[in-house]
Each structure stands twice: as C-alpha cells, then as structure tokens.
Amino acid sequence: MAMSNAERQRRYRERPRSGDHQQVRLNMTVSETTRHQLERLTSFYGMTKRSMLEVLILAADEKVLAMLVDEDAAEYLSPSRSNQSKKPF
C-alpha cells in the first residue's frame, strides 16, 4: 500500500539531515507583521531566514549574558532553569 502524504511528510520531518546532526527542526507560526519584518531584514542583509534568526537570537542571548552577574549567568545557562517570565526588551 502506498504511503499517504501525511506519512511521507512525517518521515521527512523525522529524518536527520545528512552530515548535520546538530540541526533541529522548528515548526511555528508567527504573525503576518513578524513575517514581513523578517523578510525585510533578510532582504536588506542578503541572508536566509534561518541565518537571520540565528544572528538575532545570538545577539539577544549575548545581550542578556552581558547584563547578568556570575550567579545569574550560571542560572541562565543552566539547562534545568525554570521558566521565569521576563520582558525581552
């Protein structure tokens, strides 16, 4: 019996990318405004959406780390960190 489209898509999403085992797939929706902003940024800088998101996230992460003192930085970097509500900017 042939696979359904849903089965093919599931297998594709679960398949690791060859040679790039540190990559993970994100599946999300964003507002139309956010999509347009991301497209403007990627067009302006000549980057892919993935690259632009990586740059933005890295910059935000570095900004947070620069603001924290040693104990807070250790907590922030801890994988078991609790979900505390903080305003991003």
C-alpha positions as CSV (number, residue, x, y, z in Angstrom):
1,M,0.0,0.0,0.0
2,A,1.3,3.5,-0.9
3,M,2.1,6.0,1.8
4,S,-0.2,8.9,2.4
5,N,1.1,12.5,2.0
6,A,1.0,12.8,5.8
7,E,3.1,9.7,6.3
8,R,5.7,11.0,3.8
9,Q,5.8,14.4,5.5
10,R,6.2,12.8,8.9
11,R,9.1,10.7,7.7
12,Y,10.8,13.7,6.0
13,R,10.5,15.8,9.2
14,E,11.9,13.0,11.4
15,R,14.8,12.2,9.1
16,P,18.1,13.7,10.3
17,R,19.8,16.0,7.8
18,S,22.8,14.2,6.3
19,G,26.1,15.3,7.8
20,D,24.5,17.9,10.0
21,H,23.5,16.3,13.3
22,Q,23.4,19.5,15.3
23,Q,20.5,20.9,13.3
24,V,17.0,20.7,14.7
25,R,13.7,21.5,13.0
26,L,11.4,24.2,14.4
27,N,7.8,24.4,13.4
28,M,6.0,27.5,14.4
29,T,3.7,30.2,13.3
30,V,4.3,34.0,13.6
31,S,2.2,37.0,12.9
32,E,1.9,38.4,9.4
33,T,3.7,41.5,10.7
34,T,6.6,39.5,12.0
35,R,6.9,37.6,8.7
36,H,7.1,40.9,6.8
37,Q,9.7,42.2,9.2
38,L,11.8,39.0,8.9
39,E,11.5,39.2,5.1
40,R,12.7,42.9,5.1
41,L,15.6,42.0,7.3
42,T,16.7,39.1,5.2
43,S,16.4,41.1,2.0
44,F,18.3,44.1,3.5
45,Y,21.2,41.9,4.7
46,G,21.1,39.4,1.9
47,M,20.6,36.5,4.4
48,T,18.4,33.4,4.6
49,K,15.6,33.4,7.2
50,R,17.4,30.8,9.2
51,S,20.7,32.8,9.2
52,M,18.9,36.0,10.2
53,L,17.1,34.2,13.1
54,E,20.4,32.7,14.3
55,V,22.0,36.2,14.2
56,L,19.1,37.8,16.1
57,I,18.9,35.1,18.7
58,L,22.7,35.1,19.3
59,A,22.7,38.9,19.7
60,A,19.8,38.8,22.2
61,D,21.5,35.9,24.1
62,E,24.8,37.9,24.3
63,K,22.9,41.0,25.5
64,V,21.3,39.1,28.3
65,L,24.6,37.4,29.3
66,A,26.3,40.8,29.4
67,M,23.7,42.2,31.8
68,L,23.9,39.3,34.3
69,V,26.3,38.8,37.2
70,D,28.1,35.5,37.6
71,E,25.4,33.6,39.7
72,D,22.6,34.8,37.5
73,A,24.5,33.9,34.4
74,A,25.1,30.4,35.7
75,E,21.4,30.1,36.4
76,Y,20.5,31.5,32.9
77,L,22.9,29.0,31.3
78,S,21.6,26.1,33.3
79,P,19.5,23.6,31.3
80,S,17.2,23.0,34.2
81,R,16.4,26.7,34.5
82,S,12.8,27.4,35.5
83,N,10.6,29.4,33.1
84,Q,10.6,32.8,34.6
85,S,8.6,35.5,32.9
86,K,10.9,38.3,31.7
87,K,10.2,41.0,29.2
88,P,12.6,40.6,26.2
89,F,13.3,44.2,25.6
